[in-house]
Amino acid sequence: MSTVESSKPKIITGSCGYVLEDVPHLSDYLPALPTYHNPLQDNPAYSVVKQYFVDADDTVPQKIVVHKDGPRGIHFRRAGPRQKVYFESDEVHACIVTCGGLCPGLNTVIREIVSSLSYMYGVKRILGIDVSFHLDTFTLLFVSFSLRLDHFFQGGYRGFYARNTVSLDSKVVNDIHKRGGTILGTSRGGHDTTKIVDSIQDRGINQVYIIGGDGTQRGASVIFEEVRRRGLKVAVVGIPKTIDNDIPVIDKSFGFDTAVEEAQRAINAAHVEAESIENGIGVVKLMGRFSGFIAMYATLASRDVDCCLIPESPFYLEGEGGLFEYIEKRLKESGHMVLVIAEGAGQDLMSKSMESMTLKDASGNKLLNDVGLWLSQSIKDHFNQKKMVMNLKYIDPTYMIRAVPSNASDNVYCTLLAQSAVHGAMAGYTGYVSGLVNGRQTYIPFYRITEKQNHVVITDRMWARLLSSTNQPSFLSPKDVSDDKEKLMSALLDDGNCNGPVDVPPVTKEITK
């Protein structure tokens, strides 16, 4: 990835500790741009709306729980249509790209970006950065024997300089929200800033919509900086995507609700298997490399889970208060048990080969050992040593969950994200992601999304609710609890008061409001 000098954050301060972390605008580096009337004012669908457009001064607070003498805190620009736009409909040449792993809702976001551009703003030229050339069977067989296929099947960022595109319109995307995956295909890595921006410039693209996780949005930020450096009239917009819900600032990521709902199927199956046999144990591994939100919420929703293990909460197997002791206790009490574990939990307990410690995927993520298989075998070995009867069933629904279409709740959320992204680009904003903050659609600068990951706070009330639901031990020593509370308090306490300045604190997302 090329190194490009970053622009300075746009910070606007006001009275009583008000801070607006604003997003860049095309007029910041292209001051003489003309503006046009927003065509939405002539759209019959908006004729019943009392107020067509968002006020220029509307902002959304990051925190809604405040004290009477505390500062007003950090705000983000409210999303929505503006009275003036910086693109004429015939001028717009938009493109959409999906990067990283699959997630429920990708096709819905694609559909709604296309629909918003077409129906709201009359845009006709929309490209999808496609996964492959559309080769006939004979050609495909020929290249498979004579060339590397990855030269022809390149989606995600690679698709920009592989020049793989497909024209998108309302007819093409009409039913895609009913299917899982992404019609554009996706890939990890392959980010070459110069090649990507060269391709954008050569094709005359002036709106780029990038759907992906924190790594993808870091790439989008670099693309924006290079576009700005070249002085191009190109809006670069991100739609944050992570099934693990580990992106900070935003309330949640799209696809998360669907993932929690689909995880119930696996947990229900594990419960049926476990209670149907003597000393049955159902082990379910769910997604969550570094954040255990899916496992936590799926456990709370199920009420059939006896133990939930996540990356943020260390645990141990042997000895008093350990996992094995708790499993034995549950089997004696009820004759069966269901255990949910996130894929990133317990990595420090597993025997690590040098290979597993150093290998990474194309996005730079460390390849994890399969903790579900390891834990299942460890439980079996423990009960074999004690000569106790135990029947364990292991379920890994990871790829089944990733591949399903989004549910109704996520479909609505994807629609709001996509429409907000389009409104912002048409209004000339750039270098931002569209995200939900405290129930309101906002525009968030790239650096706030990529600076850290969102994690479950195990000294928070939501984790306490889980512990009271499963009755599992916390597996924490008093020192662990003290350290976590200190970290939480340092992140949540506000400095200053209404009569003094306020520092811009690091991002910490509360699990409960």
C-alpha positions in Angstrom: 0.0 0.0 0.0 1.5 3.3 -1.0 2.3 6.0 1.6 0.4 9.2 1.2 0.5 12.2 3.5 -2.7 12.4 5.5 -4.8 15.5 5.7 -5.4 17.0 9.1 -8.6 16.1 10.9 -11.4 18.8 10.8 -12.1 19.6 14.4 -14.7 22.3 15.2 -15.2 23.4 18.8 -18.0 25.3 20.4 -19.3 26.4 23.8 -19.5 24.1 26.8 -17.1 21.5 25.5 -18.8 21.0 22.1 -16.5 19.2 19.6 -17.5 18.3 16.0 -15.2 15.8 14.4 -16.2 16.8 10.9 -15.6 15.0 7.6 -13.7 16.4 4.6 -15.5 18.2 1.7 -14.6 18.5 -1.9 -14.6 22.3 -1.5 -11.7 22.0 1.0 -9.3 21.5 -1.8 -11.4 22.5 -4.8 -12.8 25.9 -3.7 -14.4 27.0 -7.0 -16.8 24.1 -7.4 -20.3 25.1 -8.6 -23.4 23.9 -6.7 -26.8 22.8 -8.0 -30.3 22.4 -6.7 -31.0 19.0 -5.2 -33.3 17.1 -7.5 -35.0 15.5 -4.5 -37.1 18.7 -4.1 -38.9 17.6 -7.3 -39.2 13.9 -6.2 -42.8 12.9 -5.6 -41.8 10.4 -2.9 -40.4 13.3 -0.8 -43.4 15.7 -1.4 -45.0 14.5 1.9 -41.9 15.2 4.0 -42.2 18.4 6.1 -38.5 19.1 5.8 -36.7 17.9 2.7 -33.2 18.6 3.7 -30.9 18.2 6.7 -29.9 21.5 8.3 -26.2 22.3 7.7 -25.6 22.7 11.5 -27.2 19.4 12.5 -24.9 17.1 14.4 -25.2 13.9 16.5 -23.5 13.4 19.9 -21.4 10.3 20.3 -22.5 10.0 24.0 -26.1 10.5 25.1 -25.5 9.8 28.8 -24.1 13.0 30.3 -23.9 14.8 33.6 -25.4 18.2 34.2 -22.0 19.9 34.6 -20.1 17.8 32.0 -19.0 18.9 28.5 -21.3 18.4 25.5 -18.6 16.1 24.1 -17.9 14.8 20.6 -20.4 15.1 17.8 -20.5 13.8 14.2 -22.2 15.4 11.2 -25.8 14.3 10.7 -26.4 12.3 7.5 -29.1 13.1 5.0 -29.9 15.1 1.8 -28.6 18.7 1.5 -30.3 21.5 -0.3 -27.3 22.1 -2.6 -25.4 19.3 -4.3 -22.0 19.3 -6.0 -22.8 16.9 -8.8 -25.3 17.1 -11.7 -27.0 13.8 -12.4 -25.5 13.4 -15.9 -22.1 14.2 -14.5 -22.0 11.3 -12.0 -20.0 8.2 -12.8 -20.2 6.0 -9.7 -18.6 2.7 -8.8 -19.1 0.2 -6.0 -16.6 -2.3 -4.7 -16.9 -5.0 -2.0 -13.8 -6.2 -0.1 -12.9 -8.7 2.6 -15.0 -11.6 3.9 -18.7 -12.2 3.2 -21.4 -10.8 5.4 -25.2 -10.8 5.3 -26.4 -7.6 3.7 -23.7 -7.0 1.1 -26.1 -7.4 -1.8 -28.7 -5.2 0.0 -26.2 -2.4 0.3 -25.2 -2.7 -3.3 -28.9 -2.7 -4.4 -29.7 0.4 -2.3 -26.7 2.4 -3.5 -27.8 1.8 -7.1 -31.4 2.5 -6.3 -30.7 5.7 -4.4 -28.4 7.0 -7.2 -31.0 6.0 -9.9 -34.3 6.9 -8.3 -33.4 9.8 -6.1 -30.7 11.6 -8.2 -31.3 10.3 -11.7 -27.8 8.8 -12.1 -27.4 6.5 -15.1 -23.7 5.5 -15.0 -23.0 3.1 -12.2 -20.2 0.4 -12.3 -19.6 -2.6 -10.1 -15.9 -3.6 -9.6 -16.5 -7.2 -10.6 -14.8 -10.4 -9.5 -14.0 -11.7 -13.0 -14.2 -11.3 -16.7 -17.2 -13.0 -18.1 -15.3 -15.6 -20.1 -16.9 -18.4 -22.1 -16.3 -22.0 -21.1 -13.6 -22.7 -23.8 -11.6 -19.6 -22.9 -11.9 -20.4 -19.2 -10.6 -23.9 -19.7 -7.7 -22.5 -21.9 -6.6 -19.9 -19.4 -6.8 -22.4 -16.5 -4.2 -24.5 -18.1 -2.0 -21.8 -19.5 -2.2 -18.9 -17.0 -2.8 -18.3 -13.3 -6.6 -17.9 -12.8 -6.1 -15.2 -10.2 -5.2 -12.8 -13.1 -8.7 -13.2 -14.3 -10.7 -13.6 -11.1 -9.8 -10.4 -9.2 -12.6 -8.8 -7.2 -12.3 -6.3 -4.3 -9.5 -3.7 -4.7 -7.7 -5.8 -7.3 -10.7 -5.4 -9.6 -9.8 -1.7 -10.1 -6.5 -2.3 -11.9 -7.6 -5.7 -13.4 -10.3 -3.5 -15.1 -13.1 -5.9 -14.2 -16.4 -4.0 -14.2 -20.1 -4.7 -14.7 -22.8 -2.1 -15.4 -25.4 -1.8 -12.6 -28.9 -0.4 -12.9 -32.2 -1.0 -11.0 -33.1 -4.0 -13.2 -29.8 -5.8 -12.5 -30.0 -5.3 -8.8 -33.7 -5.7 -8.3 -33.7 -9.1 -6.5 -30.1 -9.4 -5.3 -31.1 -8.6 -1.7 -32.7 -12.1 -1.5 -29.4 -13.8 -2.1 -26.4 -14.1 0.2 -22.8 -13.1 -0.7 -22.1 -10.3 -3.1 -22.8 -10.2 -6.8 -19.6 -8.3 -7.4 -17.4 -10.9 -5.7 -14.8 -10.0 -3.1 -11.1 -10.6 -2.2 -8.6 -9.7 0.5 -5.6 -7.6 0.0 -4.4 -6.4 -3.4 -4.4 -2.7 -2.4 -2.2 -0.6 -4.7 -3.1 3.0 -4.2 -1.5 4.4 -7.3 -3.0 1.8 -9.6 -6.4 2.1 -8.1 -6.5 5.9 -8.3 -5.1 5.7 -11.9 -8.0 3.5 -12.8 -10.5 5.8 -11.2 -9.0 8.8 -13.0 -8.7 7.0 -16.4 -12.4 5.9 -16.3 -13.7 9.2 -15.3 -15.2 7.8 -12.0 -16.2 10.6 -9.6 -18.0 8.7 -6.8 -16.4 5.6 -5.2 -18.4 3.5 -2.7 -16.3 1.0 -0.8 -17.9 -1.7 1.3 -15.6 -3.4 3.8 -14.2 -3.8 7.3 -11.6 -1.8 9.1 -8.7 -2.9 6.8 -10.8 -2.0 3.8 -11.6 1.4 5.2 -7.9 2.0 5.9 -7.4 1.4 2.2 -10.3 3.7 1.4 -8.7 6.4 3.5 -5.4 6.2 1.6 -7.4 6.3 -1.7 -9.1 9.5 -0.5 -5.8 11.1 0.4 -4.3 10.3 -3.0 -7.4 11.6 -4.7 -7.1 14.8 -2.7 -3.4 15.1 -3.5 -4.1 14.9 -7.2 -6.9 17.5 -6.8 -9.6 15.2 -8.3 -13.3 15.8 -8.0 -14.0 12.3 -6.6 -16.0 11.5 -3.5 -14.7 8.5 -1.6 -17.3 7.0 0.7 -17.1 3.9 2.9 -19.8 1.6 4.2 -18.4 -0.2 7.2 -18.8 -4.0 7.1 -17.9 -6.5 9.8 -19.9 -9.4 10.9 -18.0 -9.4 14.2 -19.4 -6.0 15.1 -15.8 -4.9 16.0 -15.8 -1.4 14.3 -15.8 1.4 16.8 -18.0 4.5 17.2 -21.0 3.0 15.3 -23.9 1.4 17.2 -23.6 -1.8 15.2 -22.5 -3.1 11.8 -24.9 -4.5 9.2 -25.2 -8.2 9.1 -24.7 -8.5 12.9 -28.4 -9.0 13.7 -28.6 -11.7 11.0 -25.5 -13.5 12.3 -26.9 -13.6 15.9 -30.2 -14.9 14.6 -28.6 -17.6 12.4 -26.4 -18.6 15.3 -29.5 -19.6 17.2 -30.0 -22.5 14.7 -26.6 -24.0 15.6 -27.1 -23.4 19.4 -30.6 -25.0 19.2 -29.1 -28.0 17.4 -26.4 -28.4 19.9 -28.9 -28.2 22.7 -31.1 -30.9 21.1 -28.1 -33.2 20.6 -26.8 -32.6 24.2 -30.0 -33.2 26.0 -30.8 -36.4 24.0 -27.8 -38.4 25.3 -26.1 -39.3 28.5 -23.8 -36.5 29.7 -24.2 -34.7 26.4 -22.1 -31.6 25.6 -22.8 -29.4 22.6 -19.9 -27.2 21.6 -20.7 -24.3 19.1 -17.9 -22.2 17.6 -19.0 -18.8 16.4 -17.3 -15.9 14.6 -15.3 -13.4 16.6 -11.6 -13.1 16.0 -10.9 -10.4 18.5 -14.4 -9.4 19.6 -17.0 -11.7 21.1 -20.2 -9.8 20.3 -21.8 -12.6 18.3 -21.2 -15.2 20.9 -22.4 -12.9 23.7 -25.6 -11.8 22.0 -26.4 -15.3 20.7 -25.9 -16.7 24.2 -28.2 -14.1 25.7 -30.9 -14.6 23.0 -30.8 -18.4 23.4 -31.0 -19.0 27.1 -30.0 -22.6 26.5 -26.2 -21.9 26.8 -24.4 -22.9 29.9 -21.0 -21.3 29.2 -19.8 -18.6 26.7 -16.2 -18.0 26.0 -14.9 -14.9 24.2 -11.5 -13.4 23.3 -11.9 -10.5 25.8 -12.5 -12.9 28.8 -9.5 -15.2 29.6 -10.3 -18.6 31.0 -8.4 -21.6 32.2 -9.1 -25.4 32.1 -7.6 -27.1 35.1 -7.9 -26.6 38.8 -10.4 -25.0 41.1 -12.8 -22.7 39.3 -11.6 -23.8 35.9 -13.7 -24.8 32.9 -13.4 -28.5 33.4 -14.7 -28.2 37.0 -17.6 -26.2 35.8 -18.5 -28.7 33.0 -18.5 -31.5 35.6 -20.7 -29.5 37.9 -23.2 -28.8 35.1 -23.4 -32.4 33.9 -24.1 -33.6 37.5 -26.8 -31.0 37.9 -28.7 -31.3 34.5 -27.1 -34.2 32.6 -26.2 -32.0 29.6 -24.5 -28.8 28.7 -24.1 -26.3 25.8 -20.9 -24.3 25.4 -20.5 -21.4 22.9 -17.0 -20.3 22.1 -15.8 -17.4 19.8 -13.1 -18.3 17.3 -10.6 -16.0 18.9 -11.0 -17.2 22.5 -8.4 -19.3 24.2 -5.7 -18.8 21.6 -3.1 -18.3 24.4 -4.0 -21.7 25.9 -3.4 -23.6 22.7 -0.1 -25.1 21.8 1.3 -22.8 19.1 3.6 -24.0 16.3 5.9 -21.4 14.8 3.9 -21.6 11.6 0.6 -20.7 13.2 2.2 -17.8 15.0 3.5 -16.2 11.9 1.1 -16.9 9.1 -1.3 -14.2 8.0 -4.1 -14.0 5.4 -4.1 -11.5 2.5 -5.6 -8.8 4.7 -2.8 -9.1 7.2 -4.9 -10.8 9.9 -3.1 -13.5 11.9 -4.4 -17.0 11.1 -6.0 -18.5 14.2 -5.8 -22.0 15.4 -9.2 -23.8 15.4 -10.1 -23.3 19.1 -13.4 -25.3 18.7 -11.7 -28.5 17.7 -8.9 -28.0 20.3 -11.4 -27.4 23.1 -13.6 -30.3 22.1 -10.6 -32.7 22.1 -9.3 -31.2 25.4 -12.7 -31.9 27.0 -12.8 -35.5 25.7 -9.2 -36.1 27.0 -10.2 -34.8 30.4 -13.2 -37.1 30.7 -11.3 -40.1 29.4 -8.6 -39.6 32.0 -11.3 -39.5 34.7 -13.1 -42.5 33.1 -16.3 -40.5 33.1 -19.0 -41.0 30.4 -19.4 -38.0 28.1 -20.7 -37.5 24.6 -19.6 -34.4 22.8 -21.0 -32.9 19.6 -19.1 -30.1 17.9 -20.8 -27.6 15.5 -19.1 -24.9 13.4 -21.7 -22.9 11.5 -19.3 -20.1 10.5 -19.6 -20.2 6.7 -23.3 -21.0 6.8 -23.9 -17.8 8.8 -21.7 -15.6 6.6 -23.5 -16.8 3.4 -27.1 -16.2 4.3 -29.2 -13.2 3.1 -29.7 -10.4 5.6 -32.9 -10.5 7.7 -35.6 -7.8 7.8 -33.9 -5.7 10.4 -30.6 -5.7 8.6 -32.3 -5.0 5.3 -33.7 -1.8 6.7 -30.4 -0.9 8.2 -28.5 -1.5 4.9 -31.0 0.7 3.2 -30.4 3.6 5.6 -26.6 3.2 5.3 -26.7 3.2 1.5 -29.1 6.1 1.2 -27.0 8.2 3.7 -23.8 7.4 1.8 -25.3 8.6 -1.5 -26.7 11.8 0.0 -23.3 12.6 1.4 -21.5 12.1 -1.8 -23.9 14.1 -3.8 -23.5 16.9 -1.2 -19.8 16.9 -1.8 -18.6 15.2 1.4 -15.8 12.7 1.0 -13.3 10.7 3.1 -16.0 9.4 5.5 -18.1 6.3 6.3 -21.9 6.2 6.8 -22.7 4.9 10.2 -25.4 4.8 12.9 -24.5 6.6 16.1 -27.1 6.7 18.9 -29.8 5.7 16.5 -29.0 8.5 14.0 -27.3 8.2 10.7 -24.0 10.1 10.6 -20.9 10.8 8.6 -17.8 9.7 10.5 -14.2 10.5 9.3 -12.2 7.5 8.3 -9.6 7.8 11.0 -12.2 7.3 13.7 -13.3 4.0 12.2 -9.8 2.6 11.7 -7.9 3.8 14.8 -8.9 0.8 17.0 -11.3 -2.1 17.3 -14.5 -2.4 19.3 -14.4 -5.0 22.1 -16.8 -6.5 24.7 -16.1 -4.8 28.0 -16.2 -7.6 30.5 -16.8 -5.3 33.5 -19.9 -3.9 31.8 -23.5 -4.7 32.7 -24.1 -6.6 29.4 -21.4 -9.2 30.3 -22.8 -9.3 33.8 -26.2 -10.1 32.3 -24.7 -13.0 30.4 -23.0 -14.4 33.5 -26.3 -14.3 35.4 -28.0 -16.1 32.4 -25.4 -18.9 32.1 -24.4 -19.1 35.8 -20.8 -19.7 34.6 -17.8 -18.5 36.6 -16.2 -15.3 35.4 -12.8 -17.0 35.3 -11.3 -13.7 36.4 -9.0 -13.1 39.3 -9.6 -10.0 41.5 -6.6 -8.4 39.8 -8.1 -8.9 36.4 -11.4 -7.3 37.5 -9.5 -4.3 39.0 -7.4 -3.8 35.8 -10.5 -3.9 33.6 -12.4 -1.5 35.7 -9.5 1.0 35.6 -9.4 0.7 31.8 -13.2 1.3 31.5 -13.2 4.3 33.9 -10.3 6.0 32.2 -12.1 5.6 28.8 -15.5 6.8 30.0 -14.6 9.7 32.4 -14.9 13.1 30.8 -12.2 15.7 31.5 -13.1 19.4 32.0 -16.5 21.0 32.6 -18.9 23.4 30.9 -16.6 26.4 31.8 -13.4 24.9 30.4 -12.0 23.2 27.3 -12.6 19.5 26.6 -10.0 17.1 25.4 -10.9 14.8 22.5 -10.9 11.4 24.2 -10.1 8.1 22.5 -13.0 6.1 21.1 -14.7 3.8 23.6 -18.0 2.3 22.6 -20.3 1.4 25.5 -22.0 -1.9 25.3 -25.1 -0.6 27.1 -26.4 2.9 27.0 
